[in-house]
């Protein structure tokens, strides 16, 4: 069985869906291959659901550019499609001993072009948010929260409305360039879960948006240079729900830590408070990535003591018995957490020396915010080539 497509997107996370939607809207015949039973079951549904402003990333980096552009596109999309979201703002809090670090972060945000940023003092915090203990903070009014599942459902609907297909329980096995002119791909897919059958589909383009499995997928694409595949370092982050009423109506972050943005407080659209994620490097046997459940998302309840200790530095009235395990997520990183965070990689055909292949590596935070901007870059490249 052979089916022809203009583009096959591997992975129905938020970036894969946004990319497929962008391509379908310009008339490309698109299929999304998703190994799970539904879309966005991995990184896309296991994060903080935050719309980032663009403060943390190096100037002119892909993370900075796509976060700022993506935030504008995302808010426009959410309003147009009536998807639940709130622009509730963010405070990044610090004490005097860390004031220089906070000021450097503020200047990075200004350099990146983040709007409306300001530094507020203890008097402001005491009058507006008395439950926070901090000497100063960066205030980012343009940060927000979003119904991630609603966003993904809307993207799914648009893909289908424009003639695209989303094939769930369809696991990418391998790909090789088509015989003859060398343009296009024959992609082997396992369909239907346990009692799977294997089919081959053909596509002019492959977009590897497999997130946690992007390295693994790239290694199964015939002709992909091994030296062009960056190794993935996996980092697990746990979240704890906070019971009882929450005294805050804004996101509250400490200063960034190695491997992440610090254990922060976010709110869902029902005003339920959530703390996390922490950062825990995990080692996986990459030979097991083809198994049904390669990732362990369990949470140790004893972690609440560390969460409580970290959080009471800026929220002293939090009680430890208010914390219950919520969920965890795993992020694909291109550097160990002890090193400076790596930038996104959008590796096109020129960069990987293969016609018709785009690989996305290291798409972690702010991937949700950046998703529509990343999709815009890929659609523009494919349209021109």
C-alpha positions as CSV (number, residue, x, y, z in Angstrom):
1,X,0.0,0.0,0.0
2,X,1.5,3.4,-1.0
3,X,0.0,6.8,-0.4
4,X,1.6,10.0,-1.7
5,X,1.9,13.1,0.4
6,X,3.7,16.4,0.1
7,X,4.9,16.3,3.7
8,X,4.9,13.7,6.5
9,X,5.2,15.2,9.9
10,X,6.5,12.8,12.6
11,X,5.0,13.6,16.0
12,X,1.7,15.2,16.9
13,X,2.9,17.4,19.7
14,X,2.1,21.0,19.6
15,X,5.0,21.9,17.2
16,X,4.2,19.0,14.8
17,X,0.6,20.0,14.7
18,X,1.3,23.7,14.2
19,X,3.7,22.7,11.3
20,X,1.2,20.4,9.7
21,X,-1.5,23.1,10.0
22,X,0.8,25.7,8.4
23,X,1.6,23.4,5.5
24,X,-2.0,22.3,5.0
25,X,-3.2,25.9,4.9
26,X,-0.9,26.6,1.9
27,X,-2.3,23.6,0.0
28,X,0.2,20.9,0.8
29,X,-1.1,17.4,1.2
30,X,0.0,16.5,4.8
31,X,0.0,13.5,7.1
32,X,1.0,13.5,10.7
33,X,2.3,10.2,12.1
34,X,1.7,9.8,15.8
35,X,2.7,6.7,17.7
36,X,0.4,7.4,20.7
37,X,-3.4,6.9,20.9
38,X,-4.0,10.7,20.9
39,X,-2.1,13.9,20.1
40,X,0.3,15.7,22.5
41,X,0.7,12.9,25.0
42,X,4.3,13.6,25.8
43,X,6.1,17.0,26.3
44,X,3.2,19.0,25.0
45,X,0.7,18.0,27.7
46,X,3.3,17.6,30.5
47,X,4.5,21.2,31.0
48,X,3.4,24.4,32.8
49,X,1.1,25.6,30.1
50,X,2.8,29.0,30.2
51,X,2.9,31.6,27.4
52,X,6.5,32.9,27.8
53,X,7.5,36.5,27.1
54,X,11.0,35.8,25.8
55,X,13.2,36.9,28.7
56,X,15.5,34.0,29.3
57,X,17.1,33.4,25.9
58,X,20.3,34.7,24.3
59,X,19.8,37.6,21.9
60,X,19.2,36.5,18.3
61,X,18.9,32.9,19.3
62,X,16.2,30.8,17.7
63,X,14.6,30.4,21.2
64,X,14.4,34.2,21.5
65,X,13.2,34.9,18.0
66,X,10.6,32.1,17.9
67,X,9.4,32.9,21.4
68,X,8.7,36.5,20.7
69,X,7.2,36.0,17.3
70,X,5.4,32.9,18.5
71,X,3.8,34.7,21.5
72,X,2.3,37.3,19.2
73,X,1.0,34.7,16.8
74,X,-0.3,32.5,19.7
75,X,-2.3,35.3,21.4
76,X,-3.8,36.2,18.0
77,X,-4.7,32.6,17.4
78,X,-6.2,32.0,20.8
79,X,-8.4,35.1,20.5
80,X,-9.5,34.3,16.9
81,X,-10.4,30.7,17.7
82,X,-11.9,31.5,21.2
83,X,-9.5,29.2,23.1
84,X,-9.3,29.7,26.8
85,X,-6.2,31.6,28.0
86,X,-5.3,34.4,30.4
87,X,-2.6,37.1,30.2
88,X,-2.0,37.0,33.9
89,X,1.6,38.2,33.9
90,X,4.7,36.9,35.7
91,X,6.9,38.0,38.5
92,X,10.5,36.7,38.7
93,X,11.5,37.3,42.3
94,X,14.8,37.7,44.0
95,X,16.5,39.1,47.2
96,X,19.1,41.8,47.3
97,X,21.9,39.2,47.3
98,X,20.8,38.1,43.8
99,X,19.9,41.6,42.5
100,X,22.7,41.7,40.0
101,X,21.6,38.3,38.5
102,X,18.0,39.7,38.3
103,X,19.2,42.9,36.6
104,X,21.2,40.9,34.0
105,X,18.1,38.8,33.3
106,X,16.0,42.0,32.9
107,X,18.6,43.5,30.5
108,X,18.5,40.2,28.5
109,X,14.7,40.6,28.2
110,X,15.0,44.2,27.1
111,X,17.7,43.3,24.5
112,X,15.3,40.6,23.1
113,X,12.6,43.2,22.7
114,X,10.2,42.0,25.4
115,X,7.5,44.7,25.9
116,X,6.4,46.3,29.1
117,X,9.2,44.8,31.3
118,X,10.0,46.6,34.5
119,X,11.7,46.0,37.8
120,X,9.5,46.4,40.9
121,X,10.7,46.9,44.5
122,X,9.7,45.5,47.9
123,X,7.2,48.3,48.5
124,X,5.3,47.4,45.3
125,X,5.4,43.7,46.1
126,X,4.2,44.3,49.7
127,X,1.3,46.4,48.6
128,X,0.2,44.2,45.6
129,X,1.3,40.7,46.6
130,X,1.9,40.7,50.4
131,X,2.2,36.9,50.5
132,X,5.4,37.0,48.4
133,X,8.7,37.4,50.3
134,X,11.2,39.2,48.0
135,X,13.2,42.4,47.8
136,X,12.6,43.0,44.1
137,X,11.2,41.3,41.0
138,X,10.9,41.5,37.2
139,X,7.3,42.1,36.2
140,X,6.3,40.8,32.8
141,X,2.7,41.7,32.0
142,X,2.6,39.9,28.7
143,X,3.2,36.4,30.1
144,X,0.2,34.1,30.4
145,X,-1.4,30.7,30.5
146,X,-3.3,28.7,27.9
147,X,-5.5,25.6,27.6
148,X,-2.9,23.5,25.8
149,X,-5.3,20.7,25.0
150,X,-7.8,23.2,23.5
151,X,-5.0,24.7,21.4
152,X,-4.0,21.3,20.1
153,X,-7.6,20.3,19.4
154,X,-8.0,23.5,17.3
155,X,-4.8,22.8,15.4
156,X,-6.0,19.2,14.7
157,X,-9.3,20.5,13.4
158,X,-7.6,23.0,11.1
159,X,-5.3,20.3,9.7
160,X,-8.3,18.1,8.9
161,X,-10.4,21.1,7.5
162,X,-7.6,21.7,5.0
163,X,-7.4,18.1,3.8
164,X,-4.6,16.9,6.1
165,X,-4.6,13.5,7.9
166,X,-3.6,12.7,11.5
167,X,-2.7,9.0,11.8
168,X,-2.7,7.9,15.4
169,X,-1.1,4.7,16.6
170,X,1.1,5.1,13.5
171,X,4.7,4.5,14.5
172,X,7.6,5.6,12.3
173,X,9.9,2.7,11.6
174,X,12.3,3.9,9.0
175,X,12.7,6.0,5.9
176,X,14.8,5.8,2.7
177,X,14.9,8.0,-0.3
178,X,12.7,6.9,-3.2
179,X,14.4,5.0,-6.0
180,X,14.9,6.8,-9.3
181,X,15.1,10.6,-9.1
182,X,16.1,10.6,-5.4
183,X,13.4,13.1,-4.6
184,X,11.0,12.0,-1.9
185,X,10.8,9.3,0.7
186,X,9.5,5.8,1.3
187,X,8.4,5.7,4.9
188,X,7.7,2.5,6.7
189,X,5.0,2.8,9.3
190,X,3.7,0.4,11.9
191,X,-0.1,0.9,12.3
192,X,-2.6,-0.1,14.9
193,X,-0.7,-0.7,18.2
194,X,0.0,-4.3,19.3
195,X,-1.6,-6.1,16.3
196,X,0.1,-3.8,13.9
197,X,0.5,-4.0,10.2
198,X,3.3,-2.3,8.3
199,X,2.6,-0.1,5.4
200,X,4.8,2.1,3.3
201,X,3.8,5.7,2.4
202,X,5.7,8.1,0.2
203,X,6.2,11.8,0.8
204,X,8.3,14.6,-0.8
205,X,9.2,15.9,2.7
206,X,9.8,14.5,6.1
207,X,9.6,16.8,9.1
208,X,11.0,15.1,12.2
209,X,9.1,16.8,15.0
210,X,9.3,13.8,17.3
211,X,10.4,15.7,20.4
212,X,11.8,13.2,22.9
213,X,12.5,10.7,20.1
214,X,13.9,13.2,17.5
215,X,17.4,11.8,17.8
216,X,16.1,8.2,17.6
217,X,14.0,9.0,14.5
218,X,16.8,10.8,12.8
219,X,19.1,7.7,13.2
220,X,16.5,5.6,11.3
221,X,16.5,7.9,8.2
222,X,18.7,6.4,5.6
223,X,21.6,8.7,4.6
224,X,21.3,10.9,7.7
225,X,24.9,11.8,8.7
226,X,25.5,10.5,12.2
227,X,27.6,13.6,13.0
228,X,24.6,15.8,12.2
229,X,22.4,14.1,14.9
230,X,23.0,15.8,18.3
231,X,22.7,13.5,21.3
232,X,19.6,14.0,23.5
233,X,19.9,14.5,27.3
234,X,16.6,13.7,29.1
235,X,15.5,15.8,32.1
236,X,12.5,14.9,34.2
237,X,10.4,17.6,35.9
238,X,7.8,16.8,38.6
239,X,4.8,19.0,39.5
240,X,3.0,19.3,42.8
241,X,-0.6,20.6,43.2
242,X,-1.3,23.1,46.0
243,X,-4.5,22.5,47.8
244,X,-6.6,25.3,49.3
245,X,-7.1,28.8,48.1
246,X,-4.1,30.5,46.4
247,X,-3.2,34.0,47.4
248,X,-1.7,34.8,44.0
249,X,-3.3,35.7,40.6
250,X,0.0,35.8,38.7
251,X,2.8,33.5,37.7
252,X,5.7,33.6,40.2
253,X,9.2,32.4,39.3
254,X,12.5,32.3,41.2
255,X,15.7,33.1,39.3
256,X,16.6,30.4,36.8
257,X,18.6,27.4,38.0
258,X,20.8,24.9,36.2
259,X,18.8,23.0,33.6
260,X,15.6,25.0,34.1
261,X,13.7,28.1,35.1
262,X,13.4,27.2,38.8
263,X,10.5,25.6,40.7
264,X,7.8,28.1,40.0
265,X,4.2,28.7,40.7
266,X,1.7,28.6,37.8
267,X,-2.0,28.7,37.8
268,X,-4.4,26.8,35.6
269,X,-7.5,28.4,34.1
270,X,-9.5,27.4,37.2
271,X,-7.0,29.2,39.4
272,X,-5.6,26.0,40.8
273,X,-2.0,26.5,41.9
274,X,0.8,24.2,40.7
275,X,4.4,24.1,41.7
276,X,7.2,22.8,39.4
277,X,9.0,21.6,37.6
278,X,12.2,20.5,39.3
279,X,15.0,19.3,37.2
280,X,16.3,15.7,37.4
281,X,18.6,14.3,34.7
282,X,17.6,10.8,33.8
283,X,19.6,8.2,31.8
284,X,17.7,5.9,29.5
285,X,18.8,2.9,27.5
286,X,18.2,4.2,24.0
287,X,17.7,0.7,22.8
288,X,14.4,0.7,24.8
289,X,13.0,3.8,23.1
290,X,10.9,1.5,20.8
291,X,9.1,0.0,23.8
292,X,5.5,0.7,24.6
293,X,6.4,3.0,27.6
294,X,10.0,4.1,27.4
295,X,9.5,6.9,29.9
296,X,8.7,6.7,33.6
297,X,6.4,9.5,34.7
298,X,5.9,8.4,38.3
299,X,6.5,10.9,41.1
300,X,8.0,10.2,44.6
301,X,5.8,11.9,47.2
302,X,8.9,12.5,49.3
303,X,9.9,15.1,46.9
304,X,7.4,17.4,48.4
305,X,9.9,18.3,51.2
306,X,12.3,19.7,48.7
307,X,9.5,21.5,46.9
308,X,8.3,23.0,50.1
309,X,11.8,24.1,51.1
310,X,12.4,25.8,47.7
311,X,9.1,27.5,47.6
312,X,9.0,28.8,51.2
313,X,12.0,31.0,50.3
314,X,9.5,33.3,48.5
315,X,6.1,32.0,49.8
316,X,6.8,31.5,53.6
317,X,3.1,30.7,54.5
318,X,2.9,27.6,52.4
319,X,2.2,24.5,54.4
320,X,3.8,21.2,53.5
321,X,0.5,19.3,53.8
322,X,-0.9,21.5,51.0
323,X,1.3,19.7,48.5
324,X,0.2,16.6,46.5
325,X,1.9,15.0,43.5
326,X,0.3,16.1,40.3
327,X,2.2,15.0,37.1
328,X,5.6,14.9,35.6
329,X,7.1,15.7,32.2
330,X,10.4,14.9,30.4
331,X,12.2,17.4,28.3
332,X,14.7,16.8,25.5
333,X,17.9,18.8,26.0
334,X,20.9,19.1,23.8
335,X,23.3,19.8,26.7
336,X,23.6,18.2,30.1
337,X,21.8,20.3,32.8
338,X,25.2,21.3,34.2
339,X,26.0,23.2,31.0
340,X,24.5,26.3,29.4
341,X,21.1,25.5,27.8
342,X,21.4,24.9,24.1
343,X,19.4,26.6,21.4
344,X,16.7,25.0,19.3
345,X,17.9,23.3,16.1
346,X,15.7,23.6,13.0
347,X,17.9,21.6,10.7
348,X,16.9,22.0,7.0
349,X,18.1,20.2,3.9
350,X,21.1,22.4,3.4
351,X,22.3,21.7,7.0
352,X,21.8,18.0,7.0
353,X,22.9,17.4,3.4
354,X,19.6,15.5,2.5
355,X,17.0,16.7,0.1
356,X,13.5,16.8,1.6
357,X,14.3,16.4,5.3
358,X,13.9,18.8,8.2
359,X,14.9,17.8,11.7
360,X,13.8,19.6,14.9
361,X,16.1,18.9,17.8
362,X,16.0,20.1,21.4
363,X,12.5,21.6,21.3
364,X,11.7,22.1,24.9
365,X,10.6,25.3,26.7
366,X,9.6,27.7,25.2
367,X,8.4,25.3,22.5
368,X,4.7,25.8,23.2
369,X,4.9,29.6,22.9
370,X,7.2,29.3,19.9
371,X,5.2,26.6,18.1
372,X,3.4,28.8,15.5
373,X,6.7,30.7,14.7
374,X,8.6,27.4,14.2
375,X,5.8,26.3,11.9
376,X,6.1,29.5,10.0
377,X,9.8,29.0,9.4
378,X,9.3,25.4,8.2
379,X,6.4,26.3,5.9
380,X,8.4,29.2,4.4
381,X,11.4,26.9,3.7
382,X,9.3,24.2,2.2
383,X,7.3,26.6,0.0
384,X,10.6,28.1,-1.3
385,X,12.1,24.7,-2.1
